[in-house]
Amino acid sequence: MYNQRIERNIIANINKIDKATLSDIYHVSEYCGDIQRDMQRKEHTTKPDSFYMKRQTEINENVRAILVDWLISVHLKFKLLPETLYITVNLIDRYFSMFNV
């Protein structure tokens, strides 16, 4: 009875969209909210510097635009998930904000 109350309490705190995948053991629906909050908290500390292009000596905004256009074409050719493109551009921006290229 105690276990049933705990399970009902856990299920009540899960978002509606995650309840659909509750039976999938690889989705870990009961932790989705915690994972999302942690990722949003970390996102603020790992954002690229918004003024990094002013420090770059060898590249400019046009070179970055050409690189992103090429990444988009590769992304479309291989039919990748949208998140893959967003993460790739974010990684490139973070690298450029840390190092001069």
Secondary structure, DSSP 8 states (H G I E B T S, - for coil): -HHHHHHHHHHHTS-HHHHTTTT-TTT-GGGHHHHHHHHHHHHHHS---TTGGGT-SS--HHHHHHHHHHHHHHHHHTT--HHHHHHHHHHHHHHHHHS--
